[in-house]
């Protein structure tokens, strides 16, 4: 069985031979849209980003770098990027070099509806506006969704995507950013429209959301997400697997916060964590083993993780 076939069987809960180690047989492709600049500067919505050069990590939204100063005036204060003017030819050329017999092609679509709203308004103002001016926020979210749908359609027309990694962080370490009622009223319907666009095009929906989001996990499954990443352990992953087995694939789960990035962590502790997540999540397929977020590079420890996934993650016939 090829890696591609095994991955598809995993996603479809159809008797894979092994637990995939990350998105095996997936090649990534990136759009020409700048949602988050690699260096300090402006994104394509004219939101300002900074970078702290003496710290690990990437760019972050600058203080007072947002573009909307008054939610009631958002229509005058933002201009959506001109998608047609961007360099899609380079995307097409990249896609044409991928061996599609052996690989799935995954498009990277970051800064979903909630994230883009707080980038445009600033986090404090966005959260306040969701509660105090929900109608204006719903209209802004609807407009962002319209843009995202056009973006995805053009991306797929150019690259013929098999999968989309769609990022929108809905949770903190302890809870959702928004009350579930507000999330369901404003974020969910327009995320559903984005999902429907992907479904219509037979694109695998790989929903990324950091944080504790189990209060709306039923909604995510019902909306049609096929993969959930990075499956952070602040959620009760075993409970979610038991409830939604056969309905969604978990990608991640191996604790990057309290195990992989723990000072002086041992190889055996990492192997124990890998076995724990495979035991919790792999039965019947529907589990792609991976860290629950980025981890510091340590060859010996990553080798231990990869080896344990390979040896412990074989399904018994």
Secondary structure per residue as TSV (DSSP state, phi and psi in degrees):
chain	resnum	aa	ss	phi	psi
A	1	X	-	360.0	133.0
A	2	X	-	-77.5	162.8
A	3	X	H	-60.6	-39.4
A	4	X	H	-62.9	-46.7
A	5	X	H	-63.9	-41.6
A	6	X	H	-64.5	-39.5
A	7	X	H	-64.6	-44.5
A	8	X	H	-63.3	-38.6
A	9	X	H	-64.4	-36.7
A	10	X	H	-62.9	-48.5
A	11	X	H	-63.6	-34.1
A	12	X	T	-92.7	4.0
A	13	X	T	57.1	47.2
A	14	X	S	-126.3	62.4
A	15	X	-	53.5	60.8
A	16	X	-	-67.8	160.2
A	17	X	S	-85.7	-28.0
A	18	X	B	-148.8	161.6
A	19	X	-	-76.5	118.1
A	20	X	E	-60.6	142.9
A	21	X	E	-94.1	93.8
A	22	X	S	71.0	-167.5
A	23	X	S	-82.6	73.0
A	24	X	T	-59.5	145.3
A	25	X	T	62.5	28.3
A	26	X	E	-118.6	128.6
A	27	X	E	-108.4	138.8
A	28	X	E	-97.1	147.5
A	29	X	E	-138.0	139.4
A	30	X	E	-115.9	141.2
A	31	X	-	-79.1	167.3
A	32	X	S	-80.8	-0.7
A	33	X	-	-75.2	132.1
A	34	X	-	-96.8	94.6
A	35	X	S	-86.3	-27.5
A	36	X	S	-147.8	107.4
A	37	X	-	-66.6	147.5
A	38	X	S	-72.3	-25.7
A	39	X	S	-123.7	170.0
A	40	X	S	-56.9	137.0
A	41	X	E	155.2	-160.5
A	42	X	E	-101.9	144.0
A	43	X	-	-87.2	-175.7
A	44	X	T	-75.5	-2.4
A	45	X	T	-101.8	7.1
A	46	X	-	66.5	25.0
A	47	X	-	-83.4	135.7
A	48	X	E	-86.7	136.1
A	49	X	E	-122.2	146.3
A	50	X	E	-118.6	170.8
A	51	X	-	-143.9	140.0
A	52	X	-	-103.4	106.5
A	53	X	T	-70.4	-22.8
A	54	X	T	-96.2	16.1
A	55	X	S	-128.6	153.3
A	56	X	S	-72.0	153.2
A	57	X	S	115.3	-179.7
A	58	X	-	-104.4	-157.5
A	59	X	-	-74.7	160.9
A	60	X	E	-141.3	152.7
A	61	X	E	-63.4	131.1
A	62	X	-	-72.1	150.8
A	63	X	T	-61.9	128.5
A	64	X	T	60.9	27.4
A	65	X	-	-94.9	4.5
A	66	X	-	-76.3	167.3
A	67	X	S	-108.8	-20.5
A	68	X	-	-99.2	119.5
A	69	X	S	-100.0	-14.1
A	70	X	-	-148.4	116.0
A	71	X	G	-59.2	-29.8
A	72	X	G	-71.6	-12.2
A	73	X	G	-114.4	21.0
A	74	X	H	-61.8	-31.1
A	75	X	H	-64.6	-33.2
A	76	X	H	-85.4	-21.2
A	77	X	H	-99.1	-10.1
A	78	X	-	-125.2	150.0
A	79	X	-	-125.7	124.5
A	80	X	-	-72.9	144.9
A	81	X	-	-57.5	145.8
A	82	X	-	-84.4	95.3
A	83	X	G	-63.7	-36.3
A	84	X	G	-67.9	-23.0
A	85	X	G	-84.4	-3.7
A	86	X	S	-87.1	165.4
A	87	X	-	-83.4	79.8
A	88	X	H	-80.8	-15.7
A	89	X	H	-61.9	-38.9
A	90	X	H	-66.6	-33.3
A	91	X	H	-65.6	-44.3
A	92	X	H	-61.6	-42.3
A	93	X	H	-64.3	-42.3
A	94	X	H	-61.7	-47.1
A	95	X	H	-60.4	-36.1
A	96	X	H	-68.0	-15.8
A	97	X	T	-90.7	-6.4
A	98	X	S	-84.9	133.8
A	99	X	-	-77.5	101.8
A	100	X	T	-79.3	-14.2
A	101	X	T	-68.7	-32.9
A	102	X	T	-105.0	-14.2
A	103	X	-	-135.1	150.2
A	104	X	E	-91.5	146.7
A	105	X	E	-105.8	120.6
A	106	X	E	-112.2	121.1
A	107	X	E	-85.5	141.6
A	108	X	E	-99.5	114.2
A	109	X	E	-125.9	99.5
A	110	X	-	-103.5	178.8
A	111	X	S	55.8	67.8
A	112	X	-	-69.9	-164.4
A	113	X	H	-62.1	-48.3
A	114	X	H	-66.9	-46.6
A	115	X	H	-61.6	-45.6
A	116	X	H	-64.8	-33.9
A	117	X	H	-64.8	-42.3
A	118	X	H	-78.0	-23.5
A	119	X	H	-67.7	-37.4
A	120	X	H	-73.0	-35.0
A	121	X	H	-101.8	-21.2
A	122	X	-	89.5	143.9
A	123	X	H	-59.4	-49.4
A	124	X	H	-59.9	-48.4
A	125	X	H	-66.1	-36.6
A	126	X	H	-64.0	-48.5
A	127	X	H	-62.4	-40.4
A	128	X	H	-63.6	-43.0
A	129	X	H	-67.3	-35.2
A	130	X	H	-58.0	-34.2
A	131	X	H	-88.6	-36.3
A	132	X	H	-101.3	-23.4
A	133	X	-	-135.0	59.9
A	134	X	H	-63.1	-31.4
A	135	X	H	-66.9	-43.9
A	136	X	H	-65.0	-40.5
A	137	X	H	-65.4	-38.4
A	138	X	H	-63.6	-38.0
A	139	X	H	-69.2	-38.4
A	140	X	H	-63.8	-46.0
A	141	X	H	-61.3	-39.7
A	142	X	H	-61.6	-42.1
A	143	X	H	-66.6	-39.2
A	144	X	H	-64.0	-40.3
A	145	X	H	-63.7	-40.2
A	146	X	H	-57.2	-45.0
A	147	X	H	-62.4	-45.2
A	148	X	H	-61.9	-39.6
A	149	X	H	-64.6	-44.5
A	150	X	H	-61.2	-40.7
A	151	X	H	-59.8	-49.7
A	152	X	H	-64.8	-41.0
A	153	X	H	-61.0	-44.2
A	154	X	H	-68.5	-40.0
A	155	X	H	-59.7	-47.5
A	156	X	H	-70.0	-39.3
A	157	X	H	-59.2	-33.2
A	158	X	H	-81.2	-40.8
A	159	X	H	-114.1	-9.9
A	160	X	-	53.4	67.0
A	161	X	-	-73.8	144.9
A	162	X	S	-93.2	-29.6
A	163	X	E	-148.1	151.6
A	164	X	E	-127.6	126.4
A	165	X	E	-83.4	108.0
A	166	X	E	-108.6	113.6
A	167	X	E	-101.7	129.8
A	168	X	-	-158.4	104.6
A	169	X	-	-77.7	112.4
A	170	X	-	-100.2	-10.0
A	171	X	B	-128.7	156.6
A	172	X	-	-97.5	-172.6
A	173	X	S	-61.6	-30.1
A	174	X	S	-112.8	-19.1
A	175	X	S	-169.8	-180.0
A	176	X	B	-71.3	151.7
A	177	X	S	-64.5	-38.4
A	178	X	S	-111.2	150.0
A	179	X	-	-57.6	141.9
A	180	X	H	-51.3	-37.0
A	181	X	H	-62.0	-42.2
A	182	X	H	-70.4	-42.5
A	183	X	I	-57.6	-44.9
A	184	X	I	-68.2	-33.0
A	185	X	I	-77.5	-37.7
A	186	X	I	-110.7	-47.7
A	187	X	I	-80.2	-46.2
A	188	X	I	-59.1	-50.1
A	189	X	H	-60.0	-35.0
A	190	X	H	-85.3	-27.5
A	191	X	H	-66.1	-37.2
A	192	X	H	-60.0	-39.4
A	193	X	H	-62.5	-39.5
A	194	X	H	-66.1	-43.8
A	195	X	H	-58.5	-44.0
A	196	X	H	-60.6	-37.2
A	197	X	H	-60.7	-44.6
A	198	X	H	-68.6	-41.2
A	199	X	H	-60.6	-43.3
A	200	X	H	-58.5	-29.9
A	201	X	T	-98.9	9.2
A	202	X	T	57.9	39.5
A	203	X	-	-96.9	130.6
A	204	X	E	-67.5	128.1
A	205	X	E	-93.3	110.5
A	206	X	E	-108.6	94.6
A	207	X	E	-84.1	119.4
A	208	X	E	-98.5	128.8
A	209	X	-	-152.0	118.5
A	210	X	-	-71.8	163.4
A	211	X	S	92.1	179.9
A	212	X	-	-87.3	104.0
A	213	X	-	-122.9	15.6
A	214	X	G	-65.2	-20.4
A	215	X	G	-66.0	-21.0
A	216	X	G	-119.5	17.4
A	217	X	H	-66.7	-36.3
A	218	X	H	-57.4	-41.7
A	219	X	H	-62.2	-44.2
A	220	X	H	-60.9	-42.5
A	221	X	H	-66.7	-46.1
A	222	X	H	-63.9	-31.3
A	223	X	H	-68.3	-26.4
A	224	X	T	116.3	12.4
A	225	X	-	-60.6	136.4
A	226	X	-	-100.7	-27.3
A	227	X	E	-131.3	139.7
A	228	X	E	-119.4	121.0
A	229	X	E	-131.5	152.1
A	230	X	E	-98.3	19.7
A	231	X	-	50.3	61.8
A	232	X	-	-75.2	140.8
A	233	X	T	-70.5	-0.7
A	234	X	T	-66.6	-16.5
A	235	X	S	-89.7	154.1
A	236	X	-	-81.6	86.7
A	237	X	H	-65.7	-38.3
A	238	X	H	-62.7	-41.1
A	239	X	H	-65.0	-42.6
A	240	X	H	-65.2	-40.4
A	241	X	H	-62.8	-45.4
A	242	X	H	-61.4	-37.4
A	243	X	H	-78.3	-34.0
A	244	X	H	-119.2	21.9
A	245	X	T	-56.0	133.0
A	246	X	T	84.1	-3.2
A	247	X	T	-113.2	-22.0
A	248	X	-	-154.4	150.2
A	249	X	E	-101.8	133.2
A	250	X	E	-93.3	129.8
A	251	X	E	-124.1	114.3
A	252	X	E	125.3	-132.7
A	253	X	E	89.4	-34.4
A	254	X	E	-70.3	117.3
A	255	X	-	-64.7	106.4
A	256	X	I	-82.8	-21.8
A	257	X	I	-81.7	-49.2
A	258	X	I	-108.2	-2.5
A	259	X	I	-122.6	-68.0
A	260	X	I	-61.7	-35.7
A	261	X	T	-98.9	8.2
A	262	X	S	-69.5	133.7
A	263	X	T	-57.4	134.6
A	264	X	T	63.6	24.5
A	265	X	-	-61.7	144.4
A	266	X	-	-99.8	162.4
A	267	X	H	-61.0	-38.7
A	268	X	H	-66.4	-37.8
A	269	X	H	-62.1	-38.1
A	270	X	H	-67.3	-42.9
A	271	X	H	-62.8	-39.4
A	272	X	H	-62.0	-42.7
A	273	X	H	-64.1	-42.0
A	274	X	H	-61.3	-46.3
A	275	X	H	-62.9	-39.1
A	276	X	H	-59.2	-46.7
A	277	X	H	-70.7	-38.3
A	278	X	H	-63.1	-42.6
A	279	X	H	-61.3	-38.9
A	280	X	H	-74.1	-37.0
A	281	X	H	-118.3	-13.6
A	282	X	-	-92.0	-14.0
A	283	X	T	-59.3	128.9
A	284	X	T	76.4	13.4
A	285	X	S	84.9	-169.1
A	286	X	-	78.3	21.5
A	287	X	E	-138.1	128.0
A	288	X	E	-114.8	113.2
A	289	X	E	-74.5	132.0
A	290	X	E	-169.6	160.1
A	291	X	E	-61.9	154.9
A	292	X	S	-80.7	-1.5
A	293	X	S	-177.6	-173.8
A	294	X	-	-61.9	149.9
A	295	X	-	-133.4	153.6
A	296	X	-	-61.7	145.2
A	297	X	-	-77.3	122.7
A	298	X	-	-144.4	106.6
A	299	X	H	-56.5	-46.3
A	300	X	H	-62.9	-41.9
A	301	X	H	-72.0	-39.0
A	302	X	H	-68.5	-35.3
A	303	X	H	-61.6	-39.9
A	304	X	H	-64.1	-42.8
A	305	X	H	-61.7	-48.9
A	306	X	H	-63.5	-39.6
A	307	X	H	-66.3	-39.8
A	308	X	H	-69.2	-37.8
A	309	X	H	-60.4	-44.1
A	310	X	H	-66.3	-44.0
A	311	X	H	-83.8	-38.0
A	312	X	H	-87.5	-18.8
A	313	X	-	-91.5	20.7
A	314	X	B	-88.6	132.1
A	315	X	-	-78.2	138.3
A	316	X	-	-81.8	135.0
A	317	X	-	-87.7	360.0
